[in-house]
Amino acid sequence: MKRIYFLVPDIEITKKIVDELLLARVDERHIHVLAKRGVPLEDLPEATFLQKTDFIPSLEQGIAVGGMTGMLAGLVAVALPTGLVLGGGAVLAISLLGAGVGAWSSSMIGASIGNRQLKNYEDAMERGELLVMVDVPKDRVEEIEELIKKHHPEAECEGTEPTIPPFP
């Protein structure tokens, strides 16, 4: 799946775009609309917590860094001549503990900050534009972009994100 970003000038055009996406068989759960704070989105599918924050990328980074740190700590503990005999199970347990602690701490940080991908669009949203994010299979990206450009030339296609998080 890839995420396509569109900046749309107003809510009426956004409603028409969402309707066309639904008619093109894009599930509503794959359409996310974001506007500046205080703008009513009416019946448009609003971006969720996971789209607005860096929770998922931070969680992934925390698992990787915590797991590696735990593995190194476990290997050091096994290699030290402390008189305590530790085996591979201890290395695995310490690695898993490190991954868990890393995931927990970094996801808490990621939940408290805005999505880094959305920083590029903050100025446009402050001017009153709406950001539409559409998650589509890789083979439909061009089709959806052309559909929007053809019917709504005022909507600016801002490109695609290489991959979307595994839990959109």
Kinemage of the C-alpha trace (Angstrom):
@kinemage 1
@onewidth
@group {chain A} dominant
@subgroup {mainchain}
@vectorlist {calphas} color= white
{ca met a 1} P 0.000 0.000 0.000
{ca lys a 2} L 1.077 3.530 -0.701
{ca arg a 3} L -0.250 6.752 0.735
{ca ile a 4} L -1.139 9.580 -1.672
{ca tyr a 5} L -1.271 13.148 -0.352
{ca phe a 6} L -3.575 15.846 -1.808
{ca leu a 7} L -4.008 19.433 -0.683
{ca val a 8} L -7.550 20.621 -1.323
{ca pro a 9} L -8.637 24.281 -1.079
{ca asp a 10} L -12.002 23.839 0.687
{ca ile a 11} L -14.400 21.402 2.295
{ca glu a 12} L -16.888 21.246 -0.607
{ca ile a 13} L -14.237 20.053 -3.064
{ca thr a 14} L -12.952 17.638 -0.425
{ca lys a 15} L -16.440 16.114 -0.108
{ca lys a 16} L -16.612 15.639 -3.886
{ca ile a 17} L -13.163 14.020 -3.928
{ca val a 18} L -14.080 11.642 -1.102
{ca asp a 19} L -17.296 10.692 -2.930
{ca glu a 20} L -15.346 9.975 -6.114
{ca leu a 21} L -12.822 7.890 -4.183
{ca leu a 22} L -15.654 5.868 -2.674
{ca leu a 23} L -17.146 5.356 -6.152
{ca ala a 24} L -13.688 4.210 -7.330
{ca arg a 25} L -13.923 1.493 -4.653
{ca val a 26} L -11.485 2.960 -2.166
{ca asp a 27} L -12.634 1.917 1.328
{ca glu a 28} L -13.553 4.770 3.637
{ca arg a 29} L -11.091 3.420 6.217
{ca his a 30} L -8.289 4.167 3.704
{ca ile a 31} L -9.273 7.843 3.318
{ca his a 32} L -8.045 10.310 5.928
{ca val a 33} L -8.793 14.047 5.993
{ca leu a 34} L -6.859 16.476 8.143
{ca ala a 35} L -7.411 20.202 8.654
{ca lys a 36} L -6.212 22.801 11.109
{ca arg a 37} L -7.578 22.572 14.620
{ca gly a 38} L -11.113 23.873 14.953
{ca val a 39} L -12.233 23.279 11.353
{ca pro a 40} L -15.363 21.080 11.345
{ca leu a 41} L -14.952 18.169 8.921
{ca glu a 42} L -18.666 17.353 9.028
{ca asp a 43} L -19.108 13.810 7.662
{ca leu a 44} L -15.637 13.453 6.136
{ca pro a 45} L -13.408 10.597 7.374
{ca glu a 46} L -11.117 12.344 9.849
{ca ala a 47} L -7.502 11.274 10.282
{ca thr a 48} L -7.061 9.125 13.367
{ca phe a 49} L -4.530 9.240 16.174
{ca leu a 50} L -2.198 6.952 14.193
{ca gln a 51} L -2.169 9.301 11.179
{ca lys a 52} L -1.728 12.459 13.274
{ca thr a 53} L 1.168 11.252 15.447
{ca asp a 54} L 4.482 9.465 15.053
{ca phe a 55} L 3.302 6.543 17.191
{ca ile a 56} L 3.919 3.696 14.699
{ca pro a 57} L 7.328 4.854 13.360
{ca ser a 58} L 8.499 5.498 16.922
{ca leu a 59} L 7.258 2.086 18.039
{ca glu a 60} L 9.167 0.405 15.207
{ca gln a 61} L 12.352 2.323 16.004
{ca gly a 62} L 12.022 1.549 19.702
{ca ile a 63} L 11.674 -2.178 19.081
{ca ala a 64} L 14.748 -2.193 16.839
{ca val a 65} L 16.984 -0.072 19.078
{ca gly a 66} L 15.780 -1.673 22.322
{ca gly a 67} L 16.170 -5.182 20.925
{ca met a 68} L 19.700 -4.496 19.706
{ca thr a 69} L 20.654 -2.871 23.005
{ca gly a 70} L 19.191 -5.818 24.920
{ca met a 71} L 21.056 -8.290 22.730
{ca leu a 72} L 24.356 -6.479 23.267
{ca ala a 73} L 23.728 -6.342 27.014
{ca gly a 74} L 22.909 -10.060 27.014
{ca leu a 75} L 26.054 -10.935 25.064
{ca val a 76} L 28.172 -8.841 27.420
{ca ala a 77} L 26.541 -10.565 30.409
{ca val a 78} L 27.326 -13.988 28.931
{ca ala a 79} L 30.916 -13.031 28.114
{ca leu a 80} L 31.782 -11.591 31.524
{ca pro a 81} L 33.478 -14.023 33.916
{ca thr a 82} L 31.136 -13.428 36.840
{ca gly a 83} L 30.849 -17.035 37.930
{ca leu a 84} L 27.209 -16.968 36.839
{ca val a 85} L 26.509 -19.307 33.953
{ca leu a 86} L 24.180 -17.725 31.426
{ca gly a 87} L 23.112 -19.283 28.150
{ca gly a 88} L 21.314 -18.344 24.970
{ca gly a 89} L 17.997 -18.169 26.790
{ca ala a 90} L 19.296 -15.309 28.896
{ca val a 91} L 20.435 -13.425 25.792
{ca leu a 92} L 17.006 -13.934 24.236
{ca ala a 93} L 15.206 -12.835 27.408
{ca ile a 94} L 17.337 -9.703 27.790
{ca ser a 95} L 16.843 -8.902 24.078
{ca leu a 96} L 13.073 -9.212 24.419
{ca leu a 97} L 13.107 -7.107 27.568
{ca gly a 98} L 15.135 -4.440 25.758
{ca ala a 99} L 12.737 -4.503 22.789
{ca gly a 100} L 9.766 -4.137 25.115
{ca val a 101} L 11.248 -1.239 27.056
{ca gly a 102} L 12.380 0.438 23.827
{ca ala a 103} L 8.951 0.009 22.229
{ca trp a 104} L 7.138 1.363 25.265
{ca ser a 105} L 9.334 4.407 25.821
{ca ser a 106} L 9.680 5.454 22.193
{ca ser a 107} L 5.979 4.960 21.431
{ca met a 108} L 5.104 7.240 24.353
{ca ile a 109} L 7.386 9.886 22.872
{ca gly a 110} L 5.969 9.309 19.368
{ca ala a 111} L 2.404 9.653 20.651
{ca ser a 112} L 3.175 13.081 22.055
{ca ile a 113} L 4.624 14.593 18.868
{ca gly a 114} L 3.025 15.249 15.500
{ca asn a 115} L 3.618 13.095 12.448
{ca arg a 116} L 6.908 14.085 10.785
{ca gln a 117} L 5.401 13.472 7.328
{ca leu a 118} L 2.726 16.105 7.982
{ca lys a 119} L 5.196 18.892 8.836
{ca asn a 120} L 5.425 19.718 5.108
{ca tyr a 121} L 1.707 20.485 4.980
{ca glu a 122} L 1.261 22.531 8.178
{ca asp a 123} L 1.524 25.926 6.453
{ca ala a 124} L -1.079 24.983 3.843
{ca met a 125} L -3.448 23.695 6.534
{ca glu a 126} L -2.985 26.909 8.528
{ca arg a 127} L -4.101 28.813 5.395
{ca gly a 128} L -7.324 26.770 5.440
{ca glu a 129} L -6.518 23.985 3.001
{ca leu a 130} L -7.390 20.384 3.816
{ca leu a 131} L -4.997 17.471 3.526
{ca val a 132} L -6.461 14.278 2.063
{ca met a 133} L -4.451 11.083 2.554
{ca val a 134} L -5.493 8.042 0.548
{ca asp a 135} L -4.043 4.563 1.103
{ca val a 136} L -4.208 2.508 -2.089
{ca pro a 137} L -2.484 -0.580 -3.497
{ca lys a 138} L 0.687 0.185 -5.454
{ca asp a 139} L -0.930 -0.670 -8.783
{ca arg a 140} L -3.755 1.898 -8.280
{ca val a 141} L -1.649 4.950 -7.392
{ca glu a 142} L -1.564 6.412 -10.904
{ca glu a 143} L -5.255 5.637 -11.478
{ca ile a 144} L -6.328 7.485 -8.332
{ca glu a 145} L -3.999 10.443 -8.989
{ca glu a 146} L -5.381 10.787 -12.532
{ca leu a 147} L -8.959 10.535 -11.278
{ca ile a 148} L -8.418 13.428 -8.860
{ca lys a 149} L -6.435 15.570 -11.337
{ca lys a 150} L -9.021 15.038 -14.078
{ca his a 151} L -12.074 15.981 -12.031
{ca his a 152} L -10.497 18.440 -9.610
{ca pro a 153} L -7.521 20.327 -11.082
{ca glu a 154} L -7.587 22.675 -8.074
{ca ala a 155} L -6.515 19.798 -5.823
{ca glu a 156} L -2.732 19.625 -5.646
{ca cys a 157} L -1.194 16.158 -5.696
{ca glu a 158} L 1.694 16.315 -3.243
{ca gly a 159} L 3.097 12.901 -4.118
{ca thr a 160} L 3.143 9.554 -2.398
{ca glu a 161} L 4.755 8.081 0.644
{ca pro a 162} L 6.853 5.017 -0.281
{ca thr a 163} L 5.096 2.754 2.204
{ca ile a 164} L 2.473 3.305 4.822
{ca pro a 165} L 2.697 1.962 8.355
{ca pro a 166} L 1.596 -1.651 8.727
{ca phe a 167} L -1.239 -0.643 11.050
{ca pro a 168} L -3.011 2.333 9.328
